[in-house]
Amino acid sequence: MRAVGFIAAFLVATAFGQSQGEPIEFQTQNALRYDSAADVLQGESVSARWREYLLEGTRLLGAARRAEYRFLDGVRLSSENLLAHGEELTLFARERRWTLLRGRAELKPAFTENRLLDSLFLQGERLEGNETEVHGEDCTATTCNLEHPHFHWSAERVTATVGERAVLRNVRLSILGRTVLSVPYVVVPLRQGDTSPLPDAGFTEEEGLYIRYAIAYLLAQGALGNLRFDLMQKRGLGVNLQQNYARGDLNLYWLRDLNQRSNQLTGRLQHGQNFGAVQTRWNAEFRQNSYQLFKGNTAWNLRTDWTLPTRAGQARLSLAESHNRTGAFENANRSASLQDTRTLGRLQSNLSSEYLEFENRFIGNRTGNRQWNLRANLRYTLERDATLQLDFERFIPVGETTVFGGLERLPELSLSASARQLGLPLPDSRLSVSVGRFAEGFQTRLTRERYAFEWQGRTGRQAREANSRPAATWNYRFRPTYSGDDPAQYVLQSTLEQRLPLGGQSQLNLRWNYLRPYGYSPLGLDRTGVYNLLSGELQWRIGAGWRLAAQTSYDLQADDRGRDPWSLLSANLEYQPAEWLRWRTQLGYDLNRERWRSLQTDVQWRFGASRLALAARYDPERTRWGSVFLRVDSIKWGRSRISFLTQYNGYLNRLESRQLLWVYDLHCAELEVRYIDNPFGFRRDTGLQVFLRVKALPSFSRFGYGQFGQPVGTLGSEF
């Protein structure tokens, strides 16, 4: 059905969407005759260029002053992405109207912006329209390239709006010359992202045998809808309504669950509305008794955003509330925020106020927290790459509750500038000073004034991949702070890197990382870790597709702190002689205890149109394979393609995923049978699905994915 709708895209959006200022350029001047008195243009074997299209016809009748041209007998329209033929084509260039009689065309995938994967073949008895709409009579469409196609859609009348929808009346689907489906009215979405209502059938443990079918409809001008019926052996009949309208969309799903003996209702509303310059968005969701979650669960949430754009920035008000109830337990969240962002010359401001409330109820007991959060950030850009900044943060509890927040700035003023602009001989470095009042904690509140200075920068020459010369860089940071009557603190941080090329594409990288605070500060803002590490990495291209890499690090403070000095030595060996074969192995060795800790390996092998992927992890300490993943894609057997995968957990001694895909080639269509078994998790994801898919229509297969959409297996991760 979508294919028939592309008739609109074929003629309206391209060849006949020409502006008045782009005249036809005739390439056969000698074949033209023009009577200026009668304004009659005639010609034989005429060809003309219009944009990227070449128009050809055996005869031409036209009126040049009215910009009307009629191509007759063997009309041909061609471009890089389409080829069309017809008996008669009339162009009204000034009114931007056209009429095509008894036409047929081939549209390549690029013409449809790759919404189709194969060429689309169209045919129509009469087509007429303008830049935005097209009307057709006795139209057919197929993606089968045979002279007598295996299937085609036909419609007595078509009315299509470019980029919106196509309305088809008296539609028939013919397969192998026989009509198998006839419906009086069909609506086909033509907007980007809309999907065709294709049937779906299969079996799952939760639903039993099921069949799903959707019908598109047009409620009113610009209000395209979709009604889907889910007939499930174990659950009953579910009805899904998706209704689009000019300012948003509504989605409702109702199911009388035979298994739970309850009514399931879910809904979602998205709405946008402007009140003058104010832009608003409304979002609401409701869920009750969903069998995919919990029986007896009811949840809803509501959110609205009001935005007022201005020349200097914008102001936004956001309100949100959500409730979730299961049995005797219920929680609620409420929030309200007001934010204003502006840019006034060199001044940038960001002001916000936020109210948060969290509440839990269980059998008459209630717990919760409420608080106000106030934030302000003013940033002023001075001359010579300097910045003056003022920050304020305050968390105010409401009632007798504990507050969620953390560090408060009451306030903090900072000034930063590059050393080069200050005239100091310190390239690639920046200096900053700040003073502020800070507070932490709420049961035992700590408040201190804080004075800080920071100098950070970089020196040296950056390493380049194609450069065979050694390179060294040094990144440094010095930050002293003073907090009132408490002792002062300063932090030293340094990273020294050395790259040593070893000829060709091999290299040795050495790195020293140092971080240590000296003194004391009572504020958590100033607390940092302590490390003093030497690390090295070797990358060696052996040749003939072989590559070796190894890395480890040594803790210079290990003895003082009673911990292991050496990190795990990781050795990576890779063999890739060609694009179709790759083998990788990673070994982990404990230098402190002199024993192997881990082994990982994977193989990818492409042979013809097929692929084999194997990934495994071995645990030397437990002497067992922790996991094994095997996937084989597209093994051909006649017209069939077979793919399968399995994921094994050696620690639990069980299969965590088994999937099988069988595809049978029907020339322009495919029969797909999918078996998926992901038996572990919140819901057992096991089922059998059967699809009859047209090759030209894009589709998404769940083969290779878990129940939450995550890829099965670990192949492709970097060691």
Disulfide bonds with the S-S distance in Angstrom:
none
